[in-house]
Amino acid sequence: MRNAFSFIRLRSFAALILAIMGGGTIPTLAQGWVTAEHIRIGEASYHQACEYFRRSDVVRTAEQQLRAARFCFQDDTWARHYGEITAYSGDYAAKPEDIPTDFAQMSARLEDLSDWSKVGNLLHRALLALKDGTHFQPHAQAQWSQYHRRALERAEQARRDQNDDHGFRSALIINGFADHFLQDAFSAGHNGTDRKNTIPSLQKVYHDAFCCWGRFLGDGLGNTWFTLGDGGLDKPCNREGKERMIAAAAESVRSILWVFIIGEGAYKSPEEVFAYLPKRYANQNYRVIPPAYDKELCPRPDFPIIRYRGRYLKCSDADFFEVYVDPQLGRSARPPTASERQRWQTFAPRMAPYLR
């Protein structure tokens, strides 16, 4: 049985390579978020984490102020590089040690690896994809925890050794590697299945479908939300999923910065951050978008598109949450006020249907 399963995996990989090399178009490999999306998520989470130190009164000593200014407030360089680290990790690097500590070199290397017109890059990415079970729930949060703890230790050592630049870079790389898996844990296509025990080709079909259709997730704090995945980060109906993911990632970054800048106690333990992540199989408690959809329309900018009561319901429609999301989450279906409808139409950061 094991030999048969290995043969199927090998055949799936061979089919993938043949499709890549001979199909005329390059298929999307099963990612939680595409490279550019990982960069934006990581950059936003770093900025949000730094904002905490800017607004709080925890930065007191001259040494703490110097570090906070240098690594948070002087410019956007550290945030930009952190975004690139999260994108490089996992999808292009199997371990933190594979990521260059020279950030200029890392940026150039990431840009090169992201060029899928090069067969060598495709082979490299495809080989990693065959072993990417840790990118999927329920394994992603354990992967994040393992490397986040290592990053905390490295940040503590760097602060004690007063090895600000090199030590902090090492801690950021390890935590950026960890946060790649945290980010993937929020992807619609990375929940509700055990990737490690699924044939890659079958998993990719599952992944692509739910990243496109969307799905309902829930966290340990009792919150539920609708989210997309790979390619849908900035779609209007993914707004709350994006916000919750960045908030969780910011908690991860903030912990590293706390240890490195403040060094007194801990900002938040990994177990506390777990509460922000989607619970195992929480999505199975909610109905997912039915398969009555138009495959030709799904990749359009306003996807997903649902055939609902005789019409197409798009995630860019003002009543998408009122008609589709809220009833599935048991939220009130009361008539919206004029101001609420205006907020829906402009997709404000916090839409009225989410106010409990």
For each residue, the residues with C-beta under 8 A, 3 or more apart:
1: 4 5
2: 5 6
3: 6 7
4: 1 7 8
5: 1 2 8 9 199
6: 2 3 9 10
7: 3 4 10 11
8: 4 5 11 12 199
9: 5 6 12 13 130 199 200
10: 6 7 13 14
11: 7 8 14 15
12: 8 9 15 16 199 200 201
13: 9 10 16 17 126 130 200
14: 10 11 17 18
15: 11 12 18 19 201
16: 12 13 19 20 27 126 129 200 201
17: 13 14 20 21 122 123 126
18: 14 15 21 22 23
19: 15 16 22 23 27
20: 16 17 23 26 27 119 122 126
21: 17 18 119 122
22: 18 19
23: 18 19 20 26 27
24:
25:
26: 20 23 116 117 122
27: 16 19 20 23
28: 31 34 208 230 231
29: 125 126 129 204
30: 129 132 189 200 203 204 207 208 230
31: 28 34 35 91 135 184 230
32: 135 183 184 185 186 187 189 190 229 230
33: 37 38 41 183 184 187 229 230 233
34: 28 31 37 38 230 231
35: 31 38 39 87 91 110 114
36: 39 40 87
37: 33 34 40 41 230 231 233
38: 33 34 35 41 42 83 86 87 91 180 183
39: 35 36 42 43 80 83 84 86 87
40: 36 37 43 44 83 233
41: 33 37 38 44 45 83 86 183 233 242 245 246 249
42: 38 39 45 46 79 82 83 84 85 86 87 176 179 183 249
43: 39 40 46 47 76 79 80 82 83
44: 40 41 47 48 83 246 249 250
45: 41 42 48 49 82 179 246 249 250 252 253
46: 42 43 49 50 78 79 82 83 250 253
47: 43 44 50 51 76 79
48: 44 45 51 52 246 247 250 253
49: 45 46 52 53 250 251 253 254 257
50: 46 47 53 54 68 72 73 79 257
51: 47 48 54 55
52: 48 49 55 56 250 254
53: 49 50 56 58 59 68 72 257 261
54: 50 51 68 72 73
55: 51 52
56: 52 53 59
57: 60
58: 53 258 262
59: 53 56 64 65 68 261 262
60: 57 64 65
61: 64 65
62: 65 66
63: 66 67
64: 59 60 61 67 68 261 262
65: 59 60 61 62 68 69
66: 62 63 69 70
67: 63 64 70 71 164 260 261
68: 50 53 54 59 64 65 71 72 73 261
69: 65 66 72 73 74
70: 66 67 74 164
71: 67 68 78 164 168 257 260 261
72: 50 53 54 68 69 78 257 261
73: 50 54 68 69
74: 69 70 77
75: 78
76: 43 47 79 80
77: 74 80 81
78: 46 71 72 75 81 82 172
79: 42 43 46 47 50 76 82 83
80: 39 43 76 77 83 84
81: 77 78 84 85 103 106 107 172
82: 42 43 45 46 78 79 85 86 172 176 253
83: 38 39 40 41 42 43 44 46 79 80 86 87
84: 39 42 80 81 87 88 103 106 107 110
85: 42 81 82 88 89 99 106 172 173 176 177
86: 38 39 41 42 82 83 89 176 177 179 180 183
87: 35 36 38 39 42 83 84 91 92 110 180
88: 84 85 91 92 93 99 106 109 110 113 176
89: 85 86 92 93 96 99 176 177 179 180
90: 93 128 132 134 135 177 180 181 184
91: 31 35 38 87 88 125 128 180
92: 87 88 89 110 113 114 124 125 128
93: 88 89 90 96 98 99 177
94: 98 128 131
95: 98 177
96: 89 93 99 147 150 173 174 177
97:
98: 93 94 95
99: 85 88 89 93 96 106 173 176 177
100: 103 105 106 109
101: 106 166 169 170 173
102: 105 106
103: 81 84 100 106 107 169
104: 107 108
105: 100 102 108 109
106: 81 84 85 88 99 100 101 102 103 109 110
107: 81 84 103 104 110 111
108: 104 105 111 112
109: 88 100 105 106 112 113
110: 35 84 87 88 92 106 107 113 114
111: 107 108 114 115
112: 108 109 115 118 121
113: 88 92 109 110 121 124 125
114: 35 92 110 111 121
115: 111 112 118 121
116: 26 121 122 125
117: 26
118: 112 115 121 122
119: 20 21 122 123
120: 123 124
121: 112 113 114 115 116 118 124 125
122: 17 20 21 26 116 118 119 125 126
123: 17 119 120 126 127
124: 92 113 120 121 127 128
125: 29 91 92 113 116 121 122 128 129
126: 13 16 17 20 29 122 123 129 130
127: 123 124 130 131
128: 90 91 92 94 124 125 131 132
129: 16 29 30 125 126 132 200
130: 9 13 126 127 200
131: 94 127 128
132: 30 90 128 129 135 136 195
133: 136 139 194 195 196 197
134: 90 139 140 142 143 181 196
135: 31 32 90 132 139 140 143 180 181 184 190 195
136: 132 133 139 140 184 190 191 193 194 195 196
137: 140 141 185 190 191 192 278 280 281
138: 141 142 194 280 281
139: 133 134 135 136 142 143 195 196
140: 134 135 136 137 143 144 181 182 184 185 190
141: 137 138 144 145 181 182 185 274 277
142: 134 138 139 145 146
143: 134 135 139 140 146 147 178 181
144: 140 141 147 148 178 179 181 182 185 252 270 277
145: 141 142 148 149 178 270 274
146: 142 143 149 150 178
147: 96 143 144 150 151 174 175 177 178 181
148: 144 145 151 152 175 178 179 252 255 270 273
149: 145 146 152 153 270
150: 96 146 147 153 154 174 178
151: 147 148 154 155 171 172 174 175 178 256
152: 148 149 155 156 171 255 256 259 266
153: 149 150 156 157
154: 150 151 157 158 167 170 171 174
155: 151 152 158 159 167 168 171 175 256 259 260
156: 152 153 159 160 259 260 263
157: 153 154 160 161 163 167
158: 154 155 161 163 164 166 167 168 170 171 260
159: 155 156 162 167 259 260 261 263
160: 156 157 263
161: 157 158 167
162: 159
163: 157 158 166 167 168
164: 67 70 71 158 167 168
165: 168 169
166: 101 158 163 169 170
167: 154 155 157 158 159 161 163 164 170 171
168: 71 155 158 163 164 165 171 172 260
169: 101 103 165 166 172 173
170: 101 154 158 166 167 173 174
171: 151 152 154 155 158 167 168 174 175 256 260
172: 78 81 82 85 151 168 169 175 176 256
173: 85 96 99 101 169 170 176 177
174: 96 147 150 151 154 170 171 177 178
175: 147 148 151 155 171 172 178 179 252 253 256
176: 42 82 85 86 88 89 99 172 173 179 180
177: 85 86 89 90 93 95 96 99 147 173 174 180 181
178: 143 144 145 146 147 148 150 151 174 175 181 182 252
179: 42 45 86 89 144 148 175 176 182 183 249 252 253
180: 38 86 87 89 90 91 135 176 177 183 184
181: 90 134 135 140 141 143 144 147 177 178 184 185
182: 140 141 144 178 179 185 186 245 248 249 252 277
183: 32 33 38 41 42 86 179 180 186 187 245 249
184: 31 32 33 90 135 136 140 180 181 187 190
185: 32 137 140 141 144 181 182 190 191 277 278
186: 32 182 183 190 217 227 241 244 245 248 277 278
187: 32 33 183 184 190 191 211 227 229 230
188: 191 210 211 213 214 215 217 227 228 229 232 241
189: 30 32 206 207 208 209 210 211 229 230
190: 32 135 136 137 140 184 185 186 187 195 207 229
191: 136 137 185 187 188 210 215 217 278 281 282 283
192: 137 210 215 281 283 284
193: 136 198 203 206
194: 133 136 138 197 198
195: 132 133 135 136 139 190 198 203
196: 133 134 136 139
197: 133 194
198: 193 194 195 202 203 206
199: 5 8 9 12 202 203
200: 9 12 13 16 30 129 130 203 204
201: 12 15 16 204 205
202: 198 199 205 206
203: 30 193 195 198 199 200 206 207
204: 29 30 200 201 207 208
205: 201 202 208 209
206: 189 193 198 202 203 209 210
207: 30 189 190 203 204 210 211 229 230
208: 28 30 189 204 205 211 212 230
209: 189 205 206 212 213
210: 188 189 191 192 206 207 213 214 215 229 288
211: 187 188 189 207 208 228 229 230 231 232
212: 208 209 228 229 231 232 298 299 303 304
213: 188 209 210 288 289 291 293 298 304 306
214: 188 210 226 227 228 232 237 238 288 289 304 315
215: 188 191 192 210 226 227 283 286 288 289
216: 224 225 226 227 283 285 286 287 288 325 328 329
217: 186 188 191 224 225 227 241 278 282 283
218: 222 223 224 225 278 279 282 283 285 286
219: 222 223 244 275 276 277 278 279 282
220: 274 275 276 277 279
221: 275 276
222: 218 219
223: 218 219 244
224: 216 217 218 282 286 329
225: 216 217 218 240 241 244 354
226: 214 215 216 237 238 240 241 321 325
227: 186 187 188 214 215 216 217 238 240 241 242 244 245
228: 188 211 212 214 231 232 233 235 237 238 241 304 315
229: 32 33 187 188 189 190 207 210 211 212 232
230: 28 30 31 32 33 34 37 187 189 207 208 211
231: 28 34 37 211 212 228
232: 188 211 212 214 228 229 235 238 303
233: 33 37 40 41 228 238 242
234: 238 242
235: 228 232 238 301 302 303 315 316
236: 239 302 315 316 320 347
237: 214 226 228 304 315 316 320 321 325
238: 214 226 227 228 232 233 234 235 241 242 315
239: 236 242 243 347 349 351
240: 225 226 227 243 244 351 354
241: 186 188 217 225 226 227 228 238 244 245
242: 41 227 233 234 238 239 245 246
243: 239 240 246 247 349
244: 186 219 223 225 227 240 241 247 248 276
245: 41 182 183 186 227 241 242 248 249
246: 41 44 45 48 242 243 249 250
247: 48 243 244 250 251 276
248: 182 186 244 245 251 252 273 276 277
249: 41 42 44 45 179 182 183 245 246 252 253
250: 44 45 46 48 49 52 246 247 253 254
251: 49 247 248 254 255 268 272 273 276
252: 45 144 148 175 178 179 182 248 249 255 256 273
253: 45 46 48 49 82 175 179 249 250 256 257
254: 49 52 250 251 257 258 267 268
255: 148 152 251 252 258 259 266 267 268 273
256: 151 152 155 171 172 175 252 253 259 260
257: 49 50 53 71 72 253 254 260 261 267
258: 58 254 255 261 262 266 267 268
259: 152 155 156 159 255 256 262 263 266 267
260: 67 71 155 156 158 159 168 171 256 257 263
261: 53 59 64 67 68 71 72 159 257 258
262: 58 59 64 258 259 265 267
263: 156 159 160 259 260
264:
265: 262
266: 152 255 258 259 269
267: 254 255 257 258 259 262
268: 251 254 255 258 272 273
269: 266 272 273
270: 144 145 148 149 273 274
271: 274
272: 251 268 269 275
273: 148 248 251 252 255 268 269 270 276 277
274: 141 145 220 270 271 277
275: 219 220 221 272
276: 219 220 221 244 247 248 251 273
277: 141 144 182 185 186 219 220 248 273 274
278: 137 185 186 191 217 218 219 282 283
279: 218 219 220 282
280: 137 138
281: 137 138 191 192 284
282: 191 217 218 219 224 278 279 285
283: 191 192 215 216 217 218 278 286 288
284: 192 281
285: 216 218 282
286: 215 216 218 224 283 328 329
287: 216 290 328
288: 210 213 214 215 216 283
289: 213 214 215 293 304 306
290: 287 293 306
291: 213
292: 306 307
293: 213 289 290 297 298 304 305 306 307
294: 297 298 305 307 312
295: 298
296:
297: 293 294 300 303 305 312
298: 212 213 293 294 295 303 304 305
299: 212 303
300: 297 303 305
301: 235 316
302: 235 236 305 314 315 316
303: 212 232 235 297 298 299 300 314 315
304: 212 213 214 228 237 289 293 298 314 315
305: 293 294 297 298 300 302 312 313 314 315
306: 213 289 290 292 293 312 313 314 324
307: 292 293 294 311 312 313
308: 311 312 313 323 324
309:
310:
311: 307 308
312: 294 297 305 306 307 308
313: 305 306 307 308 317 320 323 324
314: 302 303 304 305 306 317 320
315: 214 228 235 236 237 238 302 303 304 305 320
316: 235 236 237 301 302 320
317: 313 314 320 323
318: 341 344 345
319: 322 323 344
320: 236 237 313 314 315 316 317 323 324 325
321: 226 237 324 325 326 344 351 353 354
322: 319 325 326 333 336 344 353
323: 308 313 317 319 320 326 327
324: 306 308 313 320 321 327 328
325: 216 226 237 320 321 322 328 329 331 353
326: 321 322 323 329 331 332 333 353
327: 323 324 330 331 333
328: 216 286 287 324 325
329: 216 224 286 325 326
330: 327
331: 325 326 327 353 356
332: 326
333: 322 326 327
334:
335:
336: 322 340 341 344 352
337: 340 341 352
338: 341 342
339: 342 343 352
340: 336 337 343 344 352 353
341: 318 336 337 338 344 345
342: 338 339 345 346
343: 339 340 346 347 348 351 352
344: 318 319 321 322 336 340 341 347 351 352 353
345: 318 341 342
346: 342 343
347: 236 239 343 344 351
348: 343 351
349: 239 243
350: 354 355
351: 239 240 321 343 344 347 348 354
352: 336 337 339 340 343 344 355
353: 321 322 325 326 331 340 344
354: 225 240 321 350 351
355: 350 352
356: 331
